[in-house]
Amino acid sequence: MVSMNDNIDAILSQHRDAKRDSLIPILQEVQESCGFLSREAVLKVAKHLGLPAGKVYGVATFYNQFRFQPQGKFHIQVCRGTACHVKGSAAVLESIKRTLNVEAGQTTRDGLFSLEVVACIGACGLAPVMCVNGEFHAQLSSDSAKDIINNYKKQEVKS
């Protein structure tokens, strides 16, 4: 089995003479391979590029595409775009946070769910919307969002 460190080393070996301008593409490759940017990944990338780890972390935290925790088996994206906001996505988000006992950007302790807030999911006519592993759930209420999550939990128990 290939370890996360082996994956990172393999990626860095493909960027032998990389400089500062390669930071974002390298971080993207590491995240694609490992699923998220671990502390060790940030340190290895920083050392490889001759940059302070704080600089690498600062760049990674600036862009919301980067994650610092592994995603859950069920990755939930809640739209907070204008249409969804007007139709009540704030209440939907709060319901999901209470149901899962996590904040946006976190993963449940059991690794089953991760929660992400997105600016727009591109389904404005179906607002408010959430997406779970690419499956859209539309015209949500606080209760329907909770029911959907509970259905995913039941699905997991059966498998």
QUICORHU-V67680 format. One record per residue. N is the residue number from 1. RES is the residue in one small letter. SS is DSSP state (alpha for helix, beta for strand, coil for the rest). BURIAL is 1 if it has 9 or more other C-alpha atoms within 8 Angstrom, else 0. Layout:
# QUICORHU-V67680
N;RES;SS;BURIAL
N;RES;SS;BURIAL
This chain:
# QUICORHU-V67680
1;m;coil;0
2;v;coil;0
3;s;coil;0
4;m;alpha;0
5;n;alpha;0
6;d;alpha;0
7;n;alpha;1
8;i;alpha;1
9;d;alpha;0
10;a;alpha;0
11;i;alpha;1
12;l;alpha;1
13;s;alpha;0
14;q;coil;0
15;h;coil;0
16;r;coil;0
17;d;coil;0
18;a;coil;0
19;k;coil;0
20;r;alpha;0
21;d;alpha;0
22;s;alpha;0
23;l;alpha;1
24;i;alpha;1
25;p;alpha;0
26;i;alpha;1
27;l;alpha;1
28;q;alpha;1
29;e;alpha;1
30;v;alpha;1
31;q;alpha;1
32;e;alpha;0
33;s;alpha;0
34;c;alpha;1
35;g;coil;1
36;f;coil;1
37;l;coil;1
38;s;coil;0
39;r;alpha;0
40;e;alpha;0
41;a;alpha;1
42;v;alpha;1
43;l;alpha;1
44;k;alpha;1
45;v;alpha;1
46;a;alpha;1
47;k;alpha;1
48;h;alpha;0
49;l;alpha;1
50;g;coil;0
51;l;coil;1
52;p;coil;0
53;a;alpha;1
54;g;alpha;0
55;k;alpha;1
56;v;alpha;1
57;y;alpha;1
58;g;alpha;0
59;v;alpha;1
60;a;alpha;1
61;t;alpha;0
62;f;alpha;0
63;y;coil;0
64;n;coil;0
65;q;coil;0
66;f;coil;1
67;r;coil;1
68;f;coil;0
69;q;coil;1
70;p;coil;0
71;q;coil;1
72;g;coil;1
73;k;coil;0
74;f;beta;1
75;h;beta;1
76;i;beta;1
77;q;beta;1
78;v;beta;1
79;c;beta;1
80;r;coil;1
81;g;coil;1
82;t;alpha;0
83;a;alpha;1
84;c;alpha;1
85;h;alpha;1
86;v;alpha;0
87;k;coil;0
88;g;coil;1
89;s;alpha;1
90;a;alpha;0
91;a;alpha;1
92;v;alpha;1
93;l;alpha;1
94;e;alpha;1
95;s;alpha;1
96;i;alpha;1
97;k;alpha;1
98;r;alpha;0
99;t;alpha;0
100;l;alpha;0
101;n;coil;0
102;v;coil;1
103;e;coil;0
104;a;coil;1
105;g;coil;1
106;q;coil;1
107;t;beta;1
108;t;coil;1
109;r;coil;0
110;d;coil;0
111;g;coil;1
112;l;coil;1
113;f;beta;1
114;s;beta;1
115;l;beta;1
116;e;beta;1
117;v;beta;1
118;v;beta;1
119;a;coil;0
120;c;coil;1
121;i;coil;1
122;g;coil;0
123;a;coil;0
124;c;alpha;1
125;g;alpha;0
126;l;alpha;0
127;a;coil;1
128;p;coil;1
129;v;coil;1
130;m;beta;1
131;c;beta;1
132;v;beta;1
133;n;coil;0
134;g;coil;0
135;e;beta;0
136;f;beta;0
137;h;beta;1
138;a;coil;1
139;q;coil;0
140;l;coil;1
141;s;coil;1
142;s;alpha;1
143;d;alpha;0
144;s;alpha;0
145;a;alpha;1
146;k;alpha;1
147;d;alpha;0
148;i;alpha;0
149;i;alpha;1
150;n;alpha;0
151;n;alpha;0
152;y;alpha;1
153;k;alpha;0
154;k;alpha;0
155;q;alpha;0
156;e;alpha;0
157;v;alpha;0
158;k;alpha;0
159;s;coil;0
